[in-house]
Amino acid sequence: MLRELIPMHADTVQISRAREARRELEEIFQREMQQERRQLDGWDEFE
């Protein structure tokens, strides 16, 4: 029932927003992983 009330393009707008948010999260996650790797590499030097 609600499906008929919502215009179809709202779905595509939501999907593109979700994709954009996912891309941002992946970028943030990769940056965090790189920082952790650098820290771990730094710790290896002290051993």
PDB file of N, CA, C, O and CB in Angstrom:
ATOM      1  N   MET A   1       0.823  -1.200   0.000  1.00  0.00           N
ATOM      2  CA  MET A   1       0.000   0.000   0.000  1.00  0.00           C
ATOM      3  C   MET A   1       0.866   1.263   0.000  1.00  0.00           C
ATOM      4  O   MET A   1       0.638   2.172  -0.799  1.00  0.00           O
ATOM      5  CB  MET A   1      -0.936  -0.001   1.212  1.00  0.00           C
ATOM      6  N   LEU A   2       1.843   1.320   0.879  1.00  0.00           N
ATOM      7  CA  LEU A   2       2.726   2.488   0.917  1.00  0.00           C
ATOM      8  C   LEU A   2       3.521   2.630  -0.374  1.00  0.00           C
ATOM      9  O   LEU A   2       3.847   3.742  -0.788  1.00  0.00           O
ATOM     10  CB  LEU A   2       3.681   2.393   2.105  1.00  0.00           C
ATOM     11  N   ARG A   3       3.830   1.510  -1.006  1.00  0.00           N
ATOM     12  CA  ARG A   3       4.589   1.513  -2.257  1.00  0.00           C
ATOM     13  C   ARG A   3       3.969   2.473  -3.280  1.00  0.00           C
ATOM     14  O   ARG A   3       4.685   3.218  -3.948  1.00  0.00           O
ATOM     15  CB  ARG A   3       4.659   0.091  -2.841  1.00  0.00           C
ATOM     16  N   GLU A   4       2.647   2.451  -3.398  1.00  0.00           N
ATOM     17  CA  GLU A   4       1.962   3.298  -4.385  1.00  0.00           C
ATOM     18  C   GLU A   4       2.073   4.777  -4.040  1.00  0.00           C
ATOM     19  O   GLU A   4       2.056   5.624  -4.933  1.00  0.00           O
ATOM     20  CB  GLU A   4       0.491   2.906  -4.486  1.00  0.00           C
ATOM     21  N   LEU A   5       2.185   5.092  -2.765  1.00  0.00           N
ATOM     22  CA  LEU A   5       2.241   6.492  -2.346  1.00  0.00           C
ATOM     23  C   LEU A   5       3.623   7.113  -2.564  1.00  0.00           C
ATOM     24  O   LEU A   5       3.752   8.324  -2.742  1.00  0.00           O
ATOM     25  CB  LEU A   5       1.855   6.609  -0.883  1.00  0.00           C
ATOM     26  N   ILE A   6       4.642   6.270  -2.546  1.00  0.00           N
ATOM     27  CA  ILE A   6       6.011   6.773  -2.695  1.00  0.00           C
ATOM     28  C   ILE A   6       6.391   6.792  -4.174  1.00  0.00           C
ATOM     29  O   ILE A   6       6.250   5.779  -4.859  1.00  0.00           O
ATOM     30  CB  ILE A   6       7.017   5.902  -1.883  1.00  0.00           C
ATOM     31  N   PRO A   7       6.865   7.921  -4.669  1.00  0.00           N
ATOM     32  CA  PRO A   7       7.303   7.961  -6.069  1.00  0.00           C
ATOM     33  C   PRO A   7       8.500   7.030  -6.290  1.00  0.00           C
ATOM     34  O   PRO A   7       9.335   6.862  -5.402  1.00  0.00           O
ATOM     35  CB  PRO A   7       7.668   9.407  -6.480  1.00  0.00           C
ATOM     36  N   MET A   8       8.572   6.438  -7.465  1.00  0.00           N
ATOM     37  CA  MET A   8       9.621   5.460  -7.767  1.00  0.00           C
ATOM     38  C   MET A   8      11.026   6.039  -7.655  1.00  0.00           C
ATOM     39  O   MET A   8      11.939   5.346  -7.204  1.00  0.00           O
ATOM     40  CB  MET A   8       9.419   4.908  -9.155  1.00  0.00           C
ATOM     41  N   HIS A   9      11.216   7.276  -8.049  1.00  0.00           N
ATOM     42  CA  HIS A   9      12.563   7.847  -8.031  1.00  0.00           C
ATOM     43  C   HIS A   9      13.115   7.977  -6.616  1.00  0.00           C
ATOM     44  O   HIS A   9      14.327   8.093  -6.434  1.00  0.00           O
ATOM     45  CB  HIS A   9      12.562   9.205  -8.704  1.00  0.00           C
ATOM     46  N   ALA A  10      12.243   7.958  -5.618  1.00  0.00           N
ATOM     47  CA  ALA A  10      12.703   8.021  -4.227  1.00  0.00           C
ATOM     48  C   ALA A  10      13.591   6.810  -3.920  1.00  0.00           C
ATOM     49  O   ALA A  10      14.559   6.917  -3.167  1.00  0.00           O
ATOM     50  CB  ALA A  10      11.492   8.074  -3.246  1.00  0.00           C
ATOM     51  N   ASP A  11      13.254   5.665  -4.506  1.00  0.00           N
ATOM     52  CA  ASP A  11      14.062   4.457  -4.311  1.00  0.00           C
ATOM     53  C   ASP A  11      15.472   4.653  -4.843  1.00  0.00           C
ATOM     54  O   ASP A  11      16.448   4.330  -4.167  1.00  0.00           O
ATOM     55  CB  ASP A  11      13.406   3.253  -4.996  1.00  0.00           C
ATOM     56  N   THR A  12      15.577   5.185  -6.060  1.00  0.00           N
ATOM     57  CA  THR A  12      16.900   5.356  -6.657  1.00  0.00           C
ATOM     58  C   THR A  12      17.700   6.403  -5.904  1.00  0.00           C
ATOM     59  O   THR A  12      18.918   6.275  -5.775  1.00  0.00           O
ATOM     60  CB  THR A  12      16.780   5.747  -8.131  1.00  0.00           C
ATOM     61  N   VAL A  13      17.036   7.436  -5.405  1.00  0.00           N
ATOM     62  CA  VAL A  13      17.729   8.455  -4.612  1.00  0.00           C
ATOM     63  C   VAL A  13      18.284   7.813  -3.348  1.00  0.00           C
ATOM     64  O   VAL A  13      19.427   8.062  -2.965  1.00  0.00           O
ATOM     65  CB  VAL A  13      16.776   9.636  -4.256  1.00  0.00           C
ATOM     66  N   GLN A  14      17.470   6.987  -2.705  1.00  0.00           N
ATOM     67  CA  GLN A  14      17.903   6.317  -1.477  1.00  0.00           C
ATOM     68  C   GLN A  14      19.058   5.356  -1.757  1.00  0.00           C
ATOM     69  O   GLN A  14      20.006   5.273  -0.977  1.00  0.00           O
ATOM     70  CB  GLN A  14      16.726   5.559  -0.836  1.00  0.00           C
ATOM     71  N   ILE A  15      18.974   4.642  -2.856  1.00  0.00           N
ATOM     72  CA  ILE A  15      20.030   3.696  -3.217  1.00  0.00           C
ATOM     73  C   ILE A  15      21.337   4.432  -3.470  1.00  0.00           C
ATOM     74  O   ILE A  15      22.393   3.995  -3.013  1.00  0.00           O
ATOM     75  CB  ILE A  15      19.629   2.880  -4.459  1.00  0.00           C
ATOM     76  N   SER A  16      21.275   5.549  -4.196  1.00  0.00           N
ATOM     77  CA  SER A  16      22.512   6.285  -4.482  1.00  0.00           C
ATOM     78  C   SER A  16      23.092   6.884  -3.207  1.00  0.00           C
ATOM     79  O   SER A  16      24.311   6.953  -3.058  1.00  0.00           O
ATOM     80  CB  SER A  16      22.255   7.396  -5.517  1.00  0.00           C
ATOM     81  N   ARG A  17      22.235   7.318  -2.288  1.00  0.00           N
ATOM     82  CA  ARG A  17      22.718   7.825  -0.998  1.00  0.00           C
ATOM     83  C   ARG A  17      23.397   6.714  -0.218  1.00  0.00           C
ATOM     84  O   ARG A  17      24.452   6.918   0.384  1.00  0.00           O
ATOM     85  CB  ARG A  17      21.559   8.422  -0.173  1.00  0.00           C
ATOM     86  N   ALA A  18      22.790   5.545  -0.233  1.00  0.00           N
ATOM     87  CA  ALA A  18      23.362   4.401   0.483  1.00  0.00           C
ATOM     88  C   ALA A  18      24.721   4.034  -0.108  1.00  0.00           C
ATOM     89  O   ALA A  18      25.664   3.740   0.627  1.00  0.00           O
ATOM     90  CB  ALA A  18      22.405   3.185   0.427  1.00  0.00           C
ATOM     91  N   ARG A  19      24.818   4.053  -1.435  1.00  0.00           N
ATOM     92  CA  ARG A  19      26.100   3.738  -2.083  1.00  0.00           C
ATOM     93  C   ARG A  19      27.153   4.758  -1.699  1.00  0.00           C
ATOM     94  O   ARG A  19      28.297   4.409  -1.411  1.00  0.00           O
ATOM     95  CB  ARG A  19      25.945   3.692  -3.613  1.00  0.00           C
ATOM     96  N   GLU A  20      26.755   6.031  -1.697  1.00  0.00           N
ATOM     97  CA  GLU A  20      27.690   7.099  -1.344  1.00  0.00           C
ATOM     98  C   GLU A  20      28.159   6.937   0.103  1.00  0.00           C
ATOM     99  O   GLU A  20      29.348   7.069   0.394  1.00  0.00           O
ATOM    100  CB  GLU A  20      27.035   8.485  -1.546  1.00  0.00           C
ATOM    101  N   ALA A  21      27.222   6.652   1.003  1.00  0.00           N
ATOM    102  CA  ALA A  21      27.565   6.465   2.415  1.00  0.00           C
ATOM    103  C   ALA A  21      28.499   5.268   2.573  1.00  0.00           C
ATOM    104  O   ALA A  21      29.455   5.317   3.347  1.00  0.00           O
ATOM    105  CB  ALA A  21      26.287   6.269   3.269  1.00  0.00           C
ATOM    106  N   ARG A  22      28.220   4.197   1.840  1.00  0.00           N
ATOM    107  CA  ARG A  22      29.069   3.003   1.924  1.00  0.00           C
ATOM    108  C   ARG A  22      30.482   3.319   1.441  1.00  0.00           C
ATOM    109  O   ARG A  22      31.464   2.880   2.039  1.00  0.00           O
ATOM    110  CB  ARG A  22      28.468   1.846   1.094  1.00  0.00           C
ATOM    111  N   ARG A  23      30.574   4.083   0.355  1.00  0.00           N
ATOM    112  CA  ARG A  23      31.884   4.456  -0.182  1.00  0.00           C
ATOM    113  C   ARG A  23      32.662   5.262   0.854  1.00  0.00           C
ATOM    114  O   ARG A  23      33.853   5.037   1.064  1.00  0.00           O
ATOM    115  CB  ARG A  23      31.731   5.267  -1.494  1.00  0.00           C
ATOM    116  N   GLU A  24      31.971   6.205   1.499  1.00  0.00           N
ATOM    117  CA  GLU A  24      32.626   7.018   2.531  1.00  0.00           C
ATOM    118  C   GLU A  24      33.110   6.141   3.683  1.00  0.00           C
ATOM    119  O   GLU A  24      34.232   6.300   4.162  1.00  0.00           O
ATOM    120  CB  GLU A  24      31.664   8.103   3.058  1.00  0.00           C
ATOM    121  N   LEU A  25      32.260   5.221   4.121  1.00  0.00           N
ATOM    122  CA  LEU A  25      32.643   4.328   5.214  1.00  0.00           C
ATOM    123  C   LEU A  25      33.848   3.476   4.828  1.00  0.00           C
ATOM    124  O   LEU A  25      34.750   3.268   5.639  1.00  0.00           O
ATOM    125  CB  LEU A  25      31.464   3.427   5.606  1.00  0.00           C
ATOM    126  N   GLU A  26      33.865   2.982   3.589  1.00  0.00           N
ATOM    127  CA  GLU A  26      34.996   2.168   3.141  1.00  0.00           C
ATOM    128  C   GLU A  26      36.283   2.984   3.129  1.00  0.00           C
ATOM    129  O   GLU A  26      37.342   2.484   3.509  1.00  0.00           O
ATOM    130  CB  GLU A  26      34.723   1.591   1.745  1.00  0.00           C
ATOM    131  N   GLU A  27      36.196   4.247   2.690  1.00  0.00           N
ATOM    132  CA  GLU A  27      37.381   5.114   2.681  1.00  0.00           C
ATOM    133  C   GLU A  27      37.891   5.336   4.101  1.00  0.00           C
ATOM    134  O   GLU A  27      39.092   5.250   4.356  1.00  0.00           O
ATOM    135  CB  GLU A  27      37.059   6.470   2.013  1.00  0.00           C
ATOM    136  N   ILE A  28      36.974   5.622   5.020  1.00  0.00           N
ATOM    137  CA  ILE A  28      37.352   5.845   6.422  1.00  0.00           C
ATOM    138  C   ILE A  28      37.993   4.576   6.986  1.00  0.00           C
ATOM    139  O   ILE A  28      39.028   4.638   7.650  1.00  0.00           O
ATOM    140  CB  ILE A  28      36.111   6.258   7.276  1.00  0.00           C
ATOM    141  N   PHE A  29      37.372   3.430   6.718  1.00  0.00           N
ATOM    142  CA  PHE A  29      37.880   2.154   7.219  1.00  0.00           C
ATOM    143  C   PHE A  29      39.292   1.897   6.698  1.00  0.00           C
ATOM    144  O   PHE A  29      40.167   1.472   7.452  1.00  0.00           O
ATOM    145  CB  PHE A  29      36.942   1.002   6.811  1.00  0.00           C
ATOM    146  N   GLN A  30      39.514   2.155   5.406  1.00  0.00           N
ATOM    147  CA  GLN A  30      40.845   1.930   4.828  1.00  0.00           C
ATOM    148  C   GLN A  30      41.874   2.838   5.470  1.00  0.00           C
ATOM    149  O   GLN A  30      42.995   2.412   5.748  1.00  0.00           O
ATOM    150  CB  GLN A  30      40.823   2.156   3.313  1.00  0.00           C
ATOM    151  N   ARG A  31      41.497   4.106   5.711  1.00  0.00           N
ATOM    152  CA  ARG A  31      42.424   5.036   6.363  1.00  0.00           C
ATOM    153  C   ARG A  31      42.788   4.538   7.753  1.00  0.00           C
ATOM    154  O   ARG A  31      43.953   4.574   8.149  1.00  0.00           O
ATOM    155  CB  ARG A  31      41.811   6.444   6.449  1.00  0.00           C
ATOM    156  N   GLU A  32      41.780   4.072   8.494  1.00  0.00           N
ATOM    157  CA  GLU A  32      42.017   3.545   9.848  1.00  0.00           C
ATOM    158  C   GLU A  32      42.971   2.352   9.794  1.00  0.00           C
ATOM    159  O   GLU A  32      43.894   2.248  10.602  1.00  0.00           O
ATOM    160  CB  GLU A  32      40.679   3.132  10.520  1.00  0.00           C
ATOM    161  N   MET A  33      42.738   1.452   8.831  1.00  0.00           N
ATOM    162  CA  MET A  33      43.587   0.270   8.703  1.00  0.00           C
ATOM    163  C   MET A  33      45.023   0.677   8.374  1.00  0.00           C
ATOM    164  O   MET A  33      45.963   0.093   8.914  1.00  0.00           O
ATOM    165  CB  MET A  33      43.036  -0.675   7.617  1.00  0.00           C
ATOM    166  N   GLN A  34      45.208   1.661   7.505  1.00  0.00           N
ATOM    167  CA  GLN A  34      46.554   2.117   7.162  1.00  0.00           C
ATOM    168  C   GLN A  34      47.243   2.709   8.381  1.00  0.00           C
ATOM    169  O   GLN A  34      48.428   2.459   8.602  1.00  0.00           O
ATOM    170  CB  GLN A  34      46.504   3.150   6.028  1.00  0.00           C
ATOM    171  N   GLN A  35      46.522   3.485   9.171  1.00  0.00           N
ATOM    172  CA  GLN A  35      47.110   4.069  10.379  1.00  0.00           C
ATOM    173  C   GLN A  35      47.519   2.967  11.349  1.00  0.00           C
ATOM    174  O   GLN A  35      48.597   3.032  11.940  1.00  0.00           O
ATOM    175  CB  GLN A  35      46.117   5.040  11.057  1.00  0.00           C
ATOM    176  N   GLU A  36      46.668   1.957  11.518  1.00  0.00           N
ATOM    177  CA  GLU A  36      46.997   0.845  12.416  1.00  0.00           C
ATOM    178  C   GLU A  36      48.241   0.118  11.927  1.00  0.00           C
ATOM    179  O   GLU A  36      49.110  -0.238  12.723  1.00  0.00           O
ATOM    180  CB  GLU A  36      45.815  -0.138  12.525  1.00  0.00           C
ATOM    181  N   ARG A  37      48.327  -0.103  10.615  1.00  0.00           N
ATOM    182  CA  ARG A  37      49.492  -0.786  10.055  1.00  0.00           C
ATOM    183  C   ARG A  37      50.752   0.017  10.319  1.00  0.00           C
ATOM    184  O   ARG A  37      51.787  -0.551  10.670  1.00  0.00           O
ATOM    185  CB  ARG A  37      49.316  -1.016   8.546  1.00  0.00           C
ATOM    186  N   ARG A  38      50.678   1.327  10.157  1.00  0.00           N
ATOM    187  CA  ARG A  38      51.850   2.175  10.407  1.00  0.00           C
ATOM    188  C   ARG A  38      52.266   2.080  11.867  1.00  0.00           C
ATOM    189  O   ARG A  38      53.456   2.014  12.175  1.00  0.00           O
ATOM    190  CB  ARG A  38      51.555   3.645  10.031  1.00  0.00           C
ATOM    191  N   GLN A  39      51.283   2.072  12.768  1.00  0.00           N
ATOM    192  CA  GLN A  39      51.596   1.965  14.196  1.00  0.00           C
ATOM    193  C   GLN A  39      52.258   0.620  14.482  1.00  0.00           C
ATOM    194  O   GLN A  39      53.248   0.553  15.211  1.00  0.00           O
ATOM    195  CB  GLN A  39      50.315   2.133  15.057  1.00  0.00           C
ATOM    196  N   LEU A  40      51.709  -0.448  13.906  1.00  0.00           N
ATOM    197  CA  LEU A  40      52.290  -1.774  14.122  1.00  0.00           C
ATOM    198  C   LEU A  40      53.697  -1.837  13.548  1.00  0.00           C
ATOM    199  O   LEU A  40      54.593  -2.423  14.156  1.00  0.00           O
ATOM    200  CB  LEU A  40      51.407  -2.864  13.488  1.00  0.00           C
ATOM    201  N   ASP A  41      53.894  -1.238  12.380  1.00  0.00           N
ATOM    202  CA  ASP A  41      55.236  -1.204  11.787  1.00  0.00           C
ATOM    203  C   ASP A  41      56.194  -0.459  12.706  1.00  0.00           C
ATOM    204  O   ASP A  41      57.348  -0.861  12.861  1.00  0.00           O
ATOM    205  CB  ASP A  41      55.205  -0.538  10.389  1.00  0.00           C
ATOM    206  N   GLY A  42      55.725   0.615  13.310  1.00  0.00           N
ATOM    207  CA  GLY A  42      56.544   1.396  14.237  1.00  0.00           C
ATOM    208  C   GLY A  42      56.918   0.585  15.466  1.00  0.00           C
ATOM    209  O   GLY A  42      58.040   0.685  15.960  1.00  0.00           O
ATOM    210  N   TRP A  43      55.974  -0.227  15.967  1.00  0.00           N
ATOM    211  CA  TRP A  43      56.255  -1.044  17.149  1.00  0.00           C
ATOM    212  C   TRP A  43      57.297  -2.111  16.839  1.00  0.00           C
ATOM    213  O   TRP A  43      58.111  -2.458  17.695  1.00  0.00           O
ATOM    214  CB  TRP A  43      54.969  -1.701  17.667  1.00  0.00           C
ATOM    215  N   ASP A  44      57.272  -2.633  15.608  1.00  0.00           N
ATOM    216  CA  ASP A  44      58.241  -3.667  15.228  1.00  0.00           C
ATOM    217  C   ASP A  44      59.675  -3.152  15.332  1.00  0.00           C
ATOM    218  O   ASP A  44      60.586  -3.923  15.633  1.00  0.00           O
ATOM    219  CB  ASP A  44      57.964  -4.158  13.801  1.00  0.00           C
ATOM    220  N   GLU A  45      59.885  -1.876  15.089  1.00  0.00           N
ATOM    221  CA  GLU A  45      61.228  -1.299  15.129  1.00  0.00           C
ATOM    222  C   GLU A  45      61.839  -1.358  16.528  1.00  0.00           C
ATOM    223  O   GLU A  45      63.058  -1.454  16.667  1.00  0.00           O
ATOM    224  CB  GLU A  45      61.189   0.142  14.647  1.00  0.00           C
ATOM    225  N   PHE A  46      61.006  -1.301  17.559  1.00  0.00           N
ATOM    226  CA  PHE A  46      61.512  -1.259  18.935  1.00  0.00           C
ATOM    227  C   PHE A  46      61.911  -2.638  19.456  1.00  0.00           C
ATOM    228  O   PHE A  46      62.626  -2.735  20.453  1.00  0.00           O
ATOM    229  CB  PHE A  46      60.466  -0.656  19.851  1.00  0.00           C
ATOM    230  N   GLU A  47      61.458  -3.701  18.795  1.00  0.00           N
ATOM    231  CA  GLU A  47      61.762  -5.054  19.277  1.00  0.00           C
ATOM    232  C   GLU A  47      63.168  -5.482  18.934  1.00  0.00           C
ATOM    233  O   GLU A  47      63.574  -6.594  19.270  1.00  0.00           O
ATOM    234  CB  GLU A  47      60.784  -6.047  18.704  1.00  0.00           C
TER     235      GLU A  47
END
